[in-house]
Amino acid sequence: MLRLANAELAVELIDPANAAEHARLGPRYCWGGYVWRVADSAAGDLLAGPEWPRSDPNPHNGQGAPDSFRHTAEPTKLPLTLAGGRGYILGVGEVSPAPDGRPVIDRPCRWEISSGDRALEFRTRQAALGWKSELVRRVSLAGRTLTSASRLTNEGSRTLPLHWFAHPFFALADGTLTCDLPPGYGCEENPGFAVDPAGRLTFKRRFAGTEDGHFQQLIVPRDKPLQAILSHPKLEYVKFETDFVPDLCPVWGNGHTWSIEPFIITELAPGESREWTIRYEFGPR
């Protein structure tokens, strides 16, 4: 594992250049900048996962605070940087289809990893089927704030689809949590969650185990980046925020964790870049 640490927090990230850690990875989450664990110096682990507290969760489920570049579009499920199941998944590598149609990694990305002042930078270039891209991800720690910044550049001659989302796994207290959302965020009637007029999201029931859960799209106003303030079993709060207005923003939970997933859905013309940042502030104990 790669590590960022100070007197307050210790952050472990999967090392995509270390073959011994590839068993934790797969085609779903970006390999570079994958935050596997955040621990408080006194309170211990602060994040969770769909199978938490298993130390070897299925790579599709994962844990911590991964993010993902989709290989199929939402909501159409049409392929993005693939043709006939072949091509590449951004931040993962070259893939081909398994008999069931799911992607199998044939050649993982090669990552250049550099470290600075309490920061790690991950850089990779990919090319296939006329698409060509450079992805740079920088994860930094300052006090009790963890920041993940990304930049994707289209270096090819084809328009490059960008369908990305963050998938942090937040810890529950007694099977639930609360999440305060910006004005205008809400959700349609559903069996899993409710958002009151003040913007507070609550669970309608406790979920049981790994398989029991609910997925729900939020209503997102056009002018408000996401700022979510969550309850936490060990801290006064956790604040999660983006510097962009999500194009989609589902929420999901099971008996072990809860996630809010801001999406970017766009495309980059040849030579165009897109930068974005997400930030986690782990409040006081």
N, C-alpha and C positions, 0 to 999 in steps of 0.2 A: 504494500500500500504506500501511496504518497501521502504526505502529511503537511498540514499547516497548523500552527499552534501558537498560543500566547498564554498569559496567565489565566485567562477566562475560559477559553474554549480550545478543544482539539478537534480538527477536521481530518478525516481520512478519505482519500480519493482512490479509486481503482487506477492502477498503473497500466495503461493500454499497451505499453511496450514490454510488459512482463508476461511471458506466455503462461506462467504459473497462475496468473489471475484471470485468464481468459475464460475459465469455467464459470465465472460470475457474470459473464457478458453474453450477448446474443444479438439478434437483429433488431430488437425493439428500441433499446436506448443507445444514445450517443456514447461512444467509448471514451472520448477525451473530455475531461471535466466532470466525470461521474462522481458526485459526492455520495459516498457509501455510508458515512457515519459522522455525526456531530455530537460531541460529548462535552458537558459542562465539567469543570474541574472538581466541583463538589457534588453536583446533582446527578452526574452520569449521563446516559444516552438521552438525547432530546428529540430524535426522529424515530420513525417506526417503519413499517412495511406491511404488505398484504399478508405475509406469513409470520410476522414478528411474534416472538423473538428468535425465530430460527436463524442460525448462523449461515445456512446454505440454502437460501430460498431459490426457487425456480428463477432462472434469469429473466423470464418473461415478466415475472412479478416484481423482482428486485426489492430494494429498500433505500432509505435515505432520501436523497434529492436528485434523482436522475432527470434528464430531459431527452426528447426524442425528435428526430426528423422522420416524418412519416413517408412510407414508400407507396401508399395509396391515399387518394384524396378523400377528405370529408366534405359532404356526406355521401358522395357518389361511389366511393371505393375504386375509382379508376386509377390505374397505375400512374406513377409520377416519373421518376428517373429509372424506369424499367420498361422493357419491351419483351413480351413473351416470358415474363418472369425473370429476365436477365437484365443486368445493369449494375447500378450501385445504390446503396442507401447512404445518404449523407451522414458522415460521422461514424459509419460502421465499416463499409467495405464493399467489394464486388460480390454479387449474389447470383444464385440460380435457383430455380424452383425445385422443391422436394416433390415426391409423388402426390402429396396432398395440396400442392400449390403454394405452400408457405416458403418464404425465402430461406435458403441455406447459404451461409457465408463461405465463399470460395477463397477469398483473399482479403483479410482485414486491412483497414487503413494502416499506413505507416505514420506514426505521430512523432513530431519533434516536440520535446518537452523541455521547457526552461523554467528556472525558478528565480524569483526576485525577492523584493521586500515583502515577505508574508504573502506571496502570490505565486501561482503556478500558471504557466501558459502552455496551451496545447495547440499545435498547428498541423494540419494535414492538407494534402492536395489529392484530388480524385479525378479520374477521367474514364468514361465509357460511353459508347453509342453516340458520340458527338457532344455529350455534356462534359464540362470540365469546371472544377470549382476549387476554391481555397476556403477552408474553414479555420478560424482562429477562435479559441475559447480561453478566457482568462478568469481564474477563480482566485479571489483575494479575501483575506481576513483582517479586519480592523476592529479591535475591541470585541464587542459581542455581535458584530455585523458581518455576514458572509455575502459577498457579491459575486455574481456570475455574469460576465459580459461576453457576448458572441459577435462575430463578424463573419458573414458569408459573402464571398465575391464570385460572380460568374465570370470565369476565365475562358469560357468556350464561345462557340458561334451560335448555339441554340439557346432559346429562352429557358431559364432554369427555374423549375417549380420549388418554392419554399413553403413547406407545411411543417411547422415546428410547434412543439408544446412542452411546457414544464410539467413535471409530474412529481412534486414533493409529497412525501408521506408523513403526515403529521400525527403526533401521539394523541391518543384518547385518554380521557379520565373517566373511569367507570363506564367505558363503552361509548361515550359521546364527547362532543365538544360544542362550543359556540364559535361563530365566526361573524364579525362585524364587517359589512361590505359598504362601499361608497354609495351615496344617494343615486337612485335609479336602477341599481342592480336588484334583481329579484328572480323569481321562478314561477312557472306554471304549477298548478295543483298537481301533486305527485305523492306516492306513498312513503317516500323516504325522508324528505327534508321540507322545512318551511322557512320562509323569509318574511319577517314582520315588517310593518310600515317604516320602522326605524332602520331597516337594513340588517337586522341580526338574523343569521341563519342558525337553526337548531335542528336536531334530529327528531323525527317523529317517533322513532323507536330505536332500541338497541339491536344491532345486528349480531348474529351468532356465528363466530368462526370465520373461516376463509371464504366460503362459497356464498354465504348470505350477505347481500349488500344491495346498494342502489346507485345508479348512474343517472345524472340529471343535468340538462343544459340550463345555465343561468341566462336570464335576460341581461344584456350588456348595453348600457347607454353609449352613444356614439362618441362622446367627448371625455370619458373618464377612464384613465388608466386604472388598473386594479391595485387597490390597497386593502388587504385583508388583515384584520387583527383577530388572532385566534386565542382561545383559552388553551392552557397547557397544564398537565398534571404536576409539573415541577417548577414552572416559572410563572411570573405574573401575566405574561402574554408572549406570543410570537407574532411579529409583523412580517407579512410577505407582500412585496410590491413589485410592479413592473413599470418600465418607463414608456410603455405603449398601451394603447387601447386594444384589448383582445378582440380578435375577429370571431372567436368562439371561446366559451369558458364553461366547460362542464365541471361538475363536482361529483365525487364518487366516494363511497365509504364501505367498509365491511366491519367485522368484529375486531379487527386489529389496528385499523388506521383510517385516515380520511385524507382526501386529496382535492385540491382545486387546480385546474389545468388550463392556464391561459394559452391560447393558440395565436400564432401568426400564420396567416394564409395569404400568400402573395406569389409573385414571380419576378425574377430578376432578368432584365435585358442583358445582352452581352456587354461586359465591362462594368455592370452595375454591382454595387455592394449594399448590404443591409446590416445595420448594427442594432443591437438591443441589449437590455440589461434587466436582470431580476435581482432582488435583494431580500435577504432574510435578516431580520433583527431579532435576536433572542433576548427577551426582556430579563429583568433581574429575577433572582431566585426569591 
